[in-house]
Amino acid sequence: MAETRMEAVTDDVKILSRDAKKMVQEAHEDAMQKTGELSEKCKELFNSAIATAKEVPAVAAAKTKEVATSTDNYVHQNPWRAVTLSAGVGLLLGIIFAKK
């Protein structure tokens, strides 16, 4: 009878060991799949960031041209106001930097 119990316990341990190995293998496979998915998402985000970064100089140049055109139009329409504004800004900057 003790031998039968020992065989039953041994069989249970073998089954438990087999199930544990199976669970570990499944967990490993799931982890590898998730790693692959995360890797793909990282690649997509990185490529998106590079594409956006490549657009920055063109957008900055367009905005700079817009501002320059707008400023040029304002100065041509209001020459004395532009001169007065420039002098005021220059005076304020001179005062600020003179104190430092």
DSSP file (Angstrom, degrees, kcal/mol; ACC not computed):
  #  RESIDUE AA STRUCTURE BP1 BP2  ACC     N-H-->O    O-->H-N    N-H-->O    O-->H-N    TCO  KAPPA ALPHA  PHI   PSI    X-CA   Y-CA   Z-CA
    1    1 A M     >        0   0    0      0, 0.0     4,-2.2     0, 0.0     5,-0.2   0.000 360.0 360.0 360.0 -41.9    0.0    0.0    0.0
    2    2 A A  H  >  +     0   0    0      1,-0.2     4,-2.4     2,-0.2     5,-0.1   0.858 360.0  54.1 -64.8 -34.5    2.8    2.4    0.8
    3    3 A E  H  > S+     0   0    0      2,-0.2     4,-2.3     1,-0.2    -1,-0.2   0.891 106.8  50.6 -67.0 -37.9    4.4    1.5   -2.5
    4    4 A T  H  > S+     0   0    0      2,-0.2     4,-2.2     1,-0.2    -2,-0.2   0.903 111.2  48.3 -65.4 -42.0    1.2    2.3   -4.3
    5    5 A R  H  X S+     0   0    0     -4,-2.2     4,-2.7     2,-0.2    -2,-0.2   0.908 110.7  51.3 -64.5 -40.5    1.0    5.7   -2.6
    6    6 A M  H  X S+     0   0    0     -4,-2.4     4,-2.6     1,-0.2    -2,-0.2   0.902 110.8  48.2 -64.1 -40.3    4.7    6.3   -3.5
    7    7 A E  H  X S+     0   0    0     -4,-2.3     4,-2.7     2,-0.2    -1,-0.2   0.889 111.7  50.3 -66.1 -38.6    4.0    5.5   -7.1
    8    8 A A  H  X S+     0   0    0     -4,-2.2     4,-2.5     2,-0.2    -2,-0.2   0.915 112.0  46.7 -65.3 -43.2    0.9    7.8   -7.1
    9    9 A V  H  X S+     0   0    0     -4,-2.7     4,-2.6     2,-0.2    -2,-0.2   0.916 112.6  50.3 -64.7 -42.6    3.0   10.6   -5.7
   10   10 A T  H  X S+     0   0    0     -4,-2.6     4,-2.3     2,-0.2    -2,-0.2   0.917 111.4  48.2 -61.7 -43.5    5.8   10.0   -8.2
   11   11 A D  H  X S+     0   0    0     -4,-2.7     4,-2.6     2,-0.2    -1,-0.2   0.909 111.3  50.6 -63.1 -42.0    3.2   10.0  -11.0
   12   12 A D  H  X S+     0   0    0     -4,-2.5     4,-2.8     1,-0.2    -2,-0.2   0.905 110.2  49.4 -62.6 -41.1    1.7   13.2   -9.7
   13   13 A V  H  X S+     0   0    0     -4,-2.6     4,-2.7     2,-0.2    -1,-0.2   0.899 111.2  49.8 -65.0 -39.9    5.1   14.9   -9.5
   14   14 A K  H  X S+     0   0    0     -4,-2.3     4,-2.6     2,-0.2    -2,-0.2   0.927 113.0  46.1 -64.0 -43.8    5.9   13.8  -13.0
   15   15 A I  H  X S+     0   0    0     -4,-2.6     4,-2.8     2,-0.2    -2,-0.2   0.921 113.5  49.4 -63.8 -43.3    2.6   15.2  -14.3
   16   16 A L  H  X S+     0   0    0     -4,-2.8     4,-2.5     1,-0.2    -2,-0.2   0.911 111.8  48.8 -61.7 -42.6    3.2   18.4  -12.3
   17   17 A S  H  X S+     0   0    0     -4,-2.7     4,-2.4     2,-0.2    -2,-0.2   0.914 112.1  48.1 -63.7 -44.0    6.7   18.7  -13.8
   18   18 A R  H  X S+     0   0    0     -4,-2.6     4,-2.3     2,-0.2    -2,-0.2   0.920 113.3  47.9 -62.6 -44.4    5.4   18.1  -17.3
   19   19 A D  H  X S+     0   0    0     -4,-2.8     4,-2.6     2,-0.2    -2,-0.2   0.895 111.2  50.9 -64.1 -39.8    2.6   20.7  -16.8
   20   20 A A  H  X S+     0   0    0     -4,-2.5     4,-2.5     2,-0.2    -2,-0.2   0.918 110.5  48.7 -64.0 -42.7    5.1   23.2  -15.4
   21   21 A K  H  X S+     0   0    0     -4,-2.4     4,-2.4     2,-0.2    -2,-0.2   0.904 111.7  50.1 -62.6 -40.8    7.4   22.7  -18.3
   22   22 A K  H  X S+     0   0    0     -4,-2.3     4,-2.5     2,-0.2    -2,-0.2   0.915 110.9  48.8 -63.5 -43.1    4.5   23.2  -20.7
   23   23 A M  H  X S+     0   0    0     -4,-2.6     4,-2.6     2,-0.2    -2,-0.2   0.901 110.9  50.1 -64.3 -40.7    3.4   26.4  -18.9
   24   24 A V  H  X S+     0   0    0     -4,-2.5     4,-2.4     2,-0.2    -1,-0.2   0.916 111.0  49.4 -63.0 -42.9    7.0   27.7  -19.0
   25   25 A Q  H  X S+     0   0    0     -4,-2.4     4,-2.4     2,-0.2    -2,-0.2   0.916 112.2  47.8 -63.1 -43.4    7.2   27.0  -22.8
   26   26 A E  H  X S+     0   0    0     -4,-2.5     4,-2.6     2,-0.2    -2,-0.2   0.902 111.7  50.0 -64.9 -40.6    3.8   28.7  -23.4
   27   27 A A  H  X S+     0   0    0     -4,-2.6     4,-2.5     2,-0.2    -2,-0.2   0.901 110.9  50.1 -63.6 -40.3    4.9   31.7  -21.3
   28   28 A H  H  X S+     0   0    0     -4,-2.4     4,-2.5     2,-0.2    -2,-0.2   0.921 111.0  48.4 -63.2 -44.3    8.1   31.9  -23.3
   29   29 A E  H  X S+     0   0    0     -4,-2.4     4,-2.2     2,-0.2    -2,-0.2   0.908 112.3  49.0 -63.7 -41.8    6.3   31.8  -26.6
   30   30 A D  H  X S+     0   0    0     -4,-2.6     4,-2.7     2,-0.2    -2,-0.2   0.914 111.3  50.1 -62.5 -42.8    3.8   34.5  -25.5
   31   31 A A  H  X S+     0   0    0     -4,-2.5     4,-2.5     1,-0.2    -2,-0.2   0.905 110.2  49.8 -63.2 -41.4    6.7   36.7  -24.3
   32   32 A M  H  X S+     0   0    0     -4,-2.5     4,-2.1     2,-0.2    -1,-0.2   0.898 111.3  49.3 -64.8 -39.9    8.5   36.2  -27.7
   33   33 A Q  H  X S+     0   0    0     -4,-2.2     4,-2.2     2,-0.2    -2,-0.2   0.937 112.4  47.1 -64.2 -46.3    5.3   37.1  -29.5
   34   34 A K  H  X S+     0   0    0     -4,-2.7     4,-2.8     1,-0.2     5,-0.2   0.881 110.1  54.0 -63.1 -38.2    4.8   40.3  -27.4
   35   35 A T  H  X S+     0   0    0     -4,-2.5     4,-2.4     1,-0.2    -1,-0.2   0.909 108.7  49.0 -62.5 -41.8    8.5   41.2  -27.9
   36   36 A G  H  X S+     0   0    0     -4,-2.1     4,-2.1     2,-0.2    -2,-0.2   0.909 111.8  48.6 -63.2 -42.3    8.0   41.0  -31.6
   37   37 A E  H  X S+     0   0    0     -4,-2.2     4,-2.3     2,-0.2    -2,-0.2   0.922 112.6  47.7 -64.5 -44.0    4.9   43.1  -31.5
   38   38 A L  H  X S+     0   0    0     -4,-2.8     4,-2.6     1,-0.2    -1,-0.2   0.883 109.8  53.7 -63.9 -38.1    6.6   45.7  -29.3
   39   39 A S  H  X S+     0   0    0     -4,-2.4     4,-2.3    -5,-0.2    -1,-0.2   0.917 109.0  48.3 -62.3 -43.2    9.6   45.7  -31.6
   40   40 A E  H  X S+     0   0    0     -4,-2.1     4,-2.4     2,-0.2    -2,-0.2   0.909 111.3  49.9 -63.9 -42.5    7.3   46.4  -34.6
   41   41 A K  H  X S+     0   0    0     -4,-2.3     4,-2.6     1,-0.2    -2,-0.2   0.906 110.1  51.0 -63.1 -40.7    5.6   49.3  -32.8
   42   42 A C  H  X S+     0   0    0     -4,-2.6     4,-2.7     2,-0.2    -2,-0.2   0.910 109.7  49.9 -62.1 -42.2    8.9   50.8  -31.8
   43   43 A K  H  X S+     0   0    0     -4,-2.3     4,-2.7     2,-0.2    -2,-0.2   0.919 111.2  49.1 -62.0 -43.5   10.0   50.6  -35.5
   44   44 A E  H  X S+     0   0    0     -4,-2.4     4,-2.3     2,-0.2    -2,-0.2   0.929 113.1  46.4 -62.4 -45.7    6.8   52.3  -36.6
   45   45 A L  H  X S+     0   0    0     -4,-2.6     4,-2.5     2,-0.2    -2,-0.2   0.905 113.1  49.7 -63.5 -41.5    7.2   55.1  -34.0
   46   46 A F  H  X S+     0   0    0     -4,-2.7     4,-2.3     2,-0.2    -2,-0.2   0.922 112.0  47.4 -64.1 -44.5   10.8   55.6  -34.8
   47   47 A N  H  X S+     0   0    0     -4,-2.7     4,-2.3     1,-0.2    -1,-0.2   0.883 112.1  50.8 -64.4 -37.7   10.1   55.8  -38.6
   48   48 A S  H  X S+     0   0    0     -4,-2.3     4,-2.4    -5,-0.2    -2,-0.2   0.910 110.1  49.7 -64.6 -42.6    7.2   58.2  -37.9
   49   49 A A  H  X S+     0   0    0     -4,-2.5     4,-2.5     2,-0.2    -2,-0.2   0.895 110.9  49.6 -64.1 -40.1    9.5   60.4  -35.7
   50   50 A I  H  X S+     0   0    0     -4,-2.3     4,-2.1     2,-0.2    -2,-0.2   0.920 110.6  49.9 -64.8 -43.4   12.2   60.5  -38.5
   51   51 A A  H  X S+     0   0    0     -4,-2.3     4,-1.0     1,-0.2    -2,-0.2   0.910 112.7  47.1 -61.9 -42.1    9.6   61.4  -41.1
   52   52 A T  H >X S+     0   0    0     -4,-2.4     4,-1.0     1,-0.2     3,-0.5   0.907 110.6  52.2 -66.0 -41.5    8.3   64.2  -38.9
   53   53 A A  H 3< S+     0   0    0     -4,-2.5     3,-0.4     1,-0.2    -1,-0.2   0.848 105.4  55.3 -64.0 -33.4   11.8   65.4  -38.2
   54   54 A K  H 3< S+     0   0    0     -4,-2.1     4,-0.5     1,-0.2    -1,-0.2   0.788 106.2  52.4 -69.5 -25.9   12.6   65.6  -41.9
   55   55 A E  H <X S+     0   0    0     -4,-1.0     4,-2.3    -3,-0.5     5,-0.2   0.706  89.1  82.2 -80.6 -20.5    9.6   67.9  -42.4
   56   56 A V  H  X S+     0   0    0     -4,-1.0     4,-3.0    -3,-0.4     5,-0.2   0.895  88.3  49.8 -57.2 -48.0   10.6   70.4  -39.7
   57   57 A P  H  > S+     0   0    0      0, 0.0     4,-2.5     0, 0.0    -1,-0.2   0.906 112.5  47.9 -60.4 -39.4   13.1   72.3  -41.8
   58   58 A A  H  > S+     0   0    0     -4,-0.5     4,-2.2     2,-0.2    -2,-0.2   0.917 114.3  46.1 -66.5 -42.1   10.6   72.8  -44.7
   59   59 A V  H  X S+     0   0    0     -4,-2.3     4,-2.6     2,-0.2     5,-0.2   0.913 113.2  49.9 -66.3 -42.2    7.9   73.9  -42.2
   60   60 A A  H  X S+     0   0    0     -4,-3.0     4,-2.5    -5,-0.2    -2,-0.2   0.908 110.8  49.6 -63.2 -41.7   10.3   76.2  -40.5
   61   61 A A  H  X S+     0   0    0     -4,-2.5     4,-2.4    -5,-0.2    -1,-0.2   0.912 111.3  49.0 -64.0 -41.7   11.3   77.8  -43.8
   62   62 A A  H  X S+     0   0    0     -4,-2.2     4,-2.1     2,-0.2    -2,-0.2   0.919 112.9  47.1 -63.8 -43.8    7.7   78.3  -44.8
   63   63 A K  H  X S+     0   0    0     -4,-2.6     4,-2.7     2,-0.2    -2,-0.2   0.895 111.0  52.3 -65.0 -39.7    6.8   79.9  -41.5
   64   64 A T  H  X S+     0   0    0     -4,-2.5     4,-2.6     1,-0.2    -2,-0.2   0.916 109.7  48.6 -62.7 -43.0    9.9   82.1  -41.7
   65   65 A K  H  X S+     0   0    0     -4,-2.4     4,-2.5     2,-0.2    -1,-0.2   0.894 111.0  51.6 -63.0 -39.5    8.9   83.2  -45.2
   66   66 A E  H  X S+     0   0    0     -4,-2.1     4,-2.6     2,-0.2    -2,-0.2   0.937 112.1  45.1 -61.0 -48.0    5.4   83.9  -43.9
   67   67 A V  H  X S+     0   0    0     -4,-2.7     4,-2.9     1,-0.2     5,-0.2   0.907 113.0  50.7 -64.5 -42.1    6.7   86.0  -41.1
   68   68 A A  H  X S+     0   0    0     -4,-2.6     4,-2.6     2,-0.2    -1,-0.2   0.915 112.4  46.4 -63.1 -42.8    9.1   87.9  -43.3
   69   69 A T  H  X S+     0   0    0     -4,-2.5     4,-2.6     2,-0.2    -2,-0.2   0.922 113.7  48.7 -64.4 -44.6    6.4   88.7  -45.8
   70   70 A S  H  X S+     0   0    0     -4,-2.6     4,-2.3     2,-0.2    -2,-0.2   0.919 113.5  46.8 -62.0 -44.4    4.0   89.8  -43.1
   71   71 A T  H  X S+     0   0    0     -4,-2.9     4,-2.7     2,-0.2     5,-0.2   0.914 111.5  51.3 -64.0 -43.4    6.7   92.0  -41.5
   72   72 A D  H  X S+     0   0    0     -4,-2.6     4,-2.2    -5,-0.2    -2,-0.2   0.919 110.9  48.2 -61.2 -44.0    7.7   93.5  -44.8
   73   73 A N  H  X S+     0   0    0     -4,-2.6     4,-2.0     2,-0.2    -1,-0.2   0.917 112.0  49.5 -62.6 -42.9    4.0   94.3  -45.6
   74   74 A Y  H  X S+     0   0    0     -4,-2.3     4,-2.5     1,-0.2    -2,-0.2   0.922 111.1  48.9 -62.8 -44.1    3.6   95.9  -42.2
   75   75 A V  H  < S+     0   0    0     -4,-2.7    -1,-0.2     1,-0.2    -2,-0.2   0.888 112.2  48.5 -65.2 -38.2    6.7   98.0  -42.5
   76   76 A H  H  < S+     0   0    0     -4,-2.2    -1,-0.2    -5,-0.2    -2,-0.2   0.850 116.6  42.6 -70.3 -32.8    5.7   99.2  -46.0
   77   77 A Q  H  < S+     0   0    0     -4,-2.0    -2,-0.2     1,-0.2    -1,-0.2   0.802 130.4  24.5 -81.4 -30.0    2.1  100.1  -44.8
   78   78 A N     X  +     0   0    0     -4,-2.5     4,-2.2    -5,-0.2    -1,-0.2  -0.573  68.4 160.2-134.4  69.6    3.3  101.7  -41.5
   79   79 A P  H  > S+     0   0    0      0, 0.0     4,-2.1     0, 0.0     5,-0.2   0.910  77.7  44.4 -64.3 -42.7    6.9  102.9  -41.8
   80   80 A W  H  > S+     0   0    0      1,-0.2     4,-2.5     2,-0.2     5,-0.2   0.879 113.0  51.0 -71.8 -35.5    6.9  105.4  -38.9
   81   81 A R  H  > S+     0   0    0      2,-0.2     4,-2.7     1,-0.2    -1,-0.2   0.908 111.0  49.5 -65.1 -40.6    5.1  103.0  -36.6
   82   82 A A  H  X S+     0   0    0     -4,-2.2     4,-2.5     2,-0.2    -2,-0.2   0.897 111.5  48.6 -64.8 -40.9    7.7  100.3  -37.4
   83   83 A V  H  X S+     0   0    0     -4,-2.1     4,-2.5     2,-0.2    -2,-0.2   0.932 113.6  46.8 -64.9 -45.1   10.6  102.8  -36.8
   84   84 A T  H  X S+     0   0    0     -4,-2.5     4,-2.5     2,-0.2    -2,-0.2   0.919 113.2  48.8 -63.4 -44.4    9.1  103.8  -33.5
   85   85 A L  H  X S+     0   0    0     -4,-2.7     4,-2.5     2,-0.2    -1,-0.2   0.918 112.0  48.8 -61.0 -44.9    8.5  100.2  -32.4
   86   86 A S  H  X S+     0   0    0     -4,-2.5     4,-2.5     1,-0.2    -2,-0.2   0.904 111.6  49.3 -62.9 -42.3   12.0   99.2  -33.4
   87   87 A A  H  X S+     0   0    0     -4,-2.5     4,-2.6     2,-0.2    -1,-0.2   0.912 111.1  50.1 -64.7 -41.8   13.5  102.1  -31.5
   88   88 A G  H  X S+     0   0    0     -4,-2.5     4,-2.5     2,-0.2    -2,-0.2   0.925 112.0  46.7 -62.5 -45.1   11.4  101.3  -28.4
   89   89 A V  H  X S+     0   0    0     -4,-2.5     4,-2.6     1,-0.2     5,-0.2   0.915 113.1  50.1 -63.2 -42.4   12.4   97.6  -28.5
   90   90 A G  H  X S+     0   0    0     -4,-2.5     4,-2.4    -5,-0.2    -2,-0.2   0.905 110.6  49.5 -61.8 -42.1   16.1   98.7  -28.9
   91   91 A L  H  X S+     0   0    0     -4,-2.6     4,-2.3     2,-0.2    -2,-0.2   0.928 111.7  48.2 -63.4 -46.1   15.9  101.1  -26.0
   92   92 A L  H  X S+     0   0    0     -4,-2.5     4,-2.5     1,-0.2    -2,-0.2   0.919 113.0  47.4 -61.4 -44.2   14.3   98.5  -23.7
   93   93 A L  H  X S+     0   0    0     -4,-2.6     4,-2.7     1,-0.2     5,-0.3   0.895 110.7  52.9 -64.1 -38.8   17.0   95.9  -24.7
   94   94 A G  H  X S+     0   0    0     -4,-2.4     4,-1.9    -5,-0.2    -2,-0.2   0.908 111.1  46.3 -62.3 -41.9   19.7   98.5  -24.1
   95   95 A I  H  X S+     0   0    0     -4,-2.3     4,-1.4     2,-0.2    -2,-0.2   0.917 113.3  48.9 -65.8 -43.8   18.4   99.2  -20.7
   96   96 A I  H  X S+     0   0    0     -4,-2.5     4,-0.7     1,-0.2     3,-0.3   0.942 116.5  41.0 -62.4 -48.6   18.1   95.6  -19.8
   97   97 A F  H  < S+     0   0    0     -4,-2.7     3,-0.3     1,-0.2    -1,-0.2   0.779 109.1  60.1 -74.3 -25.8   21.6   94.6  -21.0
   98   98 A A  H  < S+     0   0    0     -4,-1.9    -1,-0.2    -5,-0.3    -2,-0.2   0.823 101.9  54.3 -69.9 -30.6   23.2   97.8  -19.5
   99   99 A K  H  <        0   0    0     -4,-1.4    -1,-0.2    -3,-0.3    -2,-0.2   0.737 360.0 360.0 -75.0 -23.2   22.0   96.8  -16.0
  100  100 A K     <        0   0    0     -4,-0.7    -1,-0.2    -3,-0.3    -2,-0.2   0.451 360.0 360.0 -87.4 360.0   23.7   93.4  -16.2
